[in-house]
Each structure stands twice: as C-alpha cells, then as structure tokens.
Amino acid sequence: MSDNEYKDILDHPHHVSSKRPQMSLYNRAAQFSPFAALTGYDEEIDETARLTDHRAELTEDELNALNDAFQRLSELELPLITVTYFVPDERKSGGAYVQYTGHFRFLDMGEQRMKFVEGMEISLSDICGVTIVEEEKE
C-alpha cells in the first residue's frame, strides 16, 4: 500500500453525525475489548490454584503441652492469649491455620469449645497451640 492511495481523502474533515451524539472514548474502546466466552472461567482457575494447608495430627508431646496450657488457663482470670487453630476451607479439601488473640473466658467442655470475653468461640478439636500473652493480676 502506498501513501498515494488515500491522498484524495486525507484532507477531508472528520464526519460528525447530526442524528447521534458522539461516542465517548471509553465506549469506543469497550467495543474492542475481548469477549469472555467462558464466563467464570478465570475465577475457576484462580480457585483451583489457591493453596490450602492439610490439618496436621498433633504429636503426644504437643497434646500434652496443649493440656498443660488448658490447665494453666483454668487458674488465671481473663488472661490475654493467642490461639493457633485450623479453619477448614469451605470450597476444597484442607484449610488454613490462623491465630486469634483475645481474653480467655472459659473452656466449655459440654460444647467442646474455648470461649473468649470478646465473643469468639473456637472448637477444641481445631486448636493446635495456645500462648499466654499476658497474665492479669487476680
């Protein structure tokens, strides 16, 4: 193609419709955006790539340390503690280990839950570690 092919129209003014308003640059660009033939495909790929942890079985030593921590907690009044526990994933196998720091209230052995002053409750079967951050004076 040579420059001379369009020489006769190069100097013509740009056409502006008298019937339709001029389209914004944003709307013009949207006409050329890629078509998503598989709606939700990208989200599905992201979900598949998301990693989860497997729930680890506690060793006998870890269970003993946990029981010792529970015993110590029963002797303290509203201590500030950090609990590491497993949260199962809602969409796939596995889950994540998370930490919560709050003021320990009591162990509800009937419901098998640890309860906090702040309202948080954690299942005893999900707990893998307890650290006493601050012991309040009685």
C-alpha positions as CSV (number, residue, x, y, z in Angstrom):
1,M,0.0,0.0,0.0
2,S,1.4,3.4,-0.9
3,D,0.7,6.8,0.7
4,N,-0.8,8.0,-2.6
5,E,-3.8,5.6,-2.4
6,Y,-5.6,7.7,0.2
7,K,-4.2,11.1,-0.7
8,D,-7.6,12.2,-2.1
9,I,-9.4,11.7,1.3
10,L,-6.6,12.7,3.7
11,D,-7.6,16.4,3.8
12,H,-11.3,15.8,4.3
13,P,-12.9,16.9,7.6
14,H,-13.9,14.2,10.2
15,H,-17.6,13.3,9.8
16,V,-19.8,14.2,12.8
17,S,-23.3,12.8,12.8
18,S,-26.2,15.3,13.3
19,K,-28.5,12.5,14.5
20,R,-26.4,10.7,17.1
21,P,-24.2,12.1,19.9
22,Q,-20.5,11.4,19.7
23,M,-19.5,8.2,21.5
24,S,-17.1,8.6,24.4
25,L,-13.6,7.2,24.1
26,Y,-14.4,4.7,26.9
27,N,-17.4,3.3,25.0
28,R,-15.5,3.2,21.8
29,A,-12.7,1.2,23.5
30,A,-15.3,-1.2,25.0
31,Q,-16.3,-2.3,21.5
32,F,-12.9,-3.8,21.0
33,S,-12.5,-5.4,24.5
34,P,-12.0,-9.2,24.5
35,F,-15.1,-11.3,24.5
36,A,-15.4,-13.6,27.6
37,A,-16.9,-16.7,26.0
38,L,-16.4,-18.8,29.2
39,T,-17.9,-16.7,32.0
40,G,-16.4,-17.6,35.3
41,Y,-13.5,-19.5,33.8
42,D,-10.9,-17.1,35.3
43,E,-12.4,-17.4,38.7
44,E,-12.4,-21.1,38.5
45,I,-8.7,-21.2,37.5
46,D,-7.9,-18.9,40.4
47,E,-9.8,-21.1,42.8
48,T,-8.0,-24.2,41.6
49,A,-4.7,-22.5,42.0
50,R,-5.5,-21.4,45.6
51,L,-3.4,-23.4,48.1
52,T,-4.8,-24.9,51.3
53,D,-3.0,-26.5,54.2
54,H,-3.7,-30.0,55.4
55,R,-4.7,-30.5,59.0
56,A,-1.7,-31.9,60.9
57,E,-2.2,-34.5,63.6
58,L,-0.8,-33.4,66.9
59,T,2.0,-35.5,68.5
60,E,1.7,-36.8,72.0
61,D,4.1,-34.0,73.2
62,E,2.0,-31.3,71.5
63,L,-1.2,-32.7,73.0
64,N,0.4,-32.7,76.5
65,A,1.6,-29.1,76.0
66,L,-1.9,-28.2,75.0
67,N,-3.4,-29.9,78.0
68,D,-0.9,-28.1,80.3
69,A,-1.9,-24.8,78.7
70,F,-5.6,-25.5,79.3
71,Q,-4.8,-26.4,82.9
72,R,-2.9,-23.1,83.4
73,L,-5.7,-21.1,81.8
74,S,-8.2,-22.5,84.3
75,E,-6.0,-21.0,87.1
76,L,-5.9,-17.5,85.6
77,E,-8.5,-14.7,85.5
78,L,-9.2,-13.4,81.9
79,P,-5.6,-13.8,80.6
80,L,-4.8,-12.5,77.1
81,I,-3.9,-15.4,75.0
82,T,-3.1,-16.3,71.3
83,V,-4.6,-19.4,69.9
84,T,-3.5,-21.1,66.8
85,Y,-6.2,-23.2,65.2
86,F,-7.3,-24.8,61.9
87,V,-10.1,-23.4,59.9
88,P,-11.4,-25.9,57.2
89,D,-11.8,-24.4,53.7
90,E,-15.4,-24.1,52.6
91,R,-14.7,-24.9,48.9
92,K,-12.0,-27.5,48.8
93,S,-10.2,-30.0,51.0
94,G,-7.8,-28.6,53.5
95,G,-7.9,-25.2,55.1
96,A,-5.7,-22.7,56.9
97,Y,-4.0,-22.2,60.2
98,V,-5.0,-18.9,61.8
99,Q,-4.3,-17.1,65.0
100,Y,-6.6,-15.3,67.3
101,T,-5.6,-13.1,70.2
102,G,-8.2,-12.4,72.9
103,H,-9.1,-12.6,76.6
104,F,-9.8,-16.2,77.5
105,R,-13.1,-16.7,79.4
106,F,-13.5,-20.5,79.9
107,L,-13.5,-23.9,78.3
108,D,-17.0,-25.2,77.7
109,M,-16.4,-29.0,77.9
110,G,-20.1,-29.7,77.1
111,E,-19.8,-28.0,73.7
112,Q,-16.1,-28.7,73.4
113,R,-15.4,-25.0,72.7
114,M,-13.0,-22.4,74.0
115,K,-14.8,-19.1,74.7
116,F,-13.5,-15.6,74.9
117,V,-14.6,-12.4,76.6
118,E,-14.8,-10.8,73.1
119,G,-17.4,-13.3,72.0
120,M,-15.2,-15.5,69.9
121,E,-15.6,-19.3,70.2
122,I,-13.1,-21.9,68.9
123,S,-13.7,-25.7,68.7
124,L,-11.2,-27.5,71.0
125,S,-10.6,-30.1,68.2
126,D,-9.3,-27.3,65.9
127,I,-6.8,-25.9,68.4
128,C,-3.1,-26.8,67.9
129,G,-1.4,-24.2,70.1
130,V,-2.0,-21.8,73.0
131,T,0.3,-19.0,74.1
132,I,-0.4,-16.9,77.2
133,V,0.5,-13.4,76.2
134,E,-0.4,-11.6,79.4
135,E,-1.5,-12.9,82.8
136,E,-3.8,-10.4,84.5
137,K,-3.4,-10.0,88.3
138,E,-6.2,-11.5,90.4
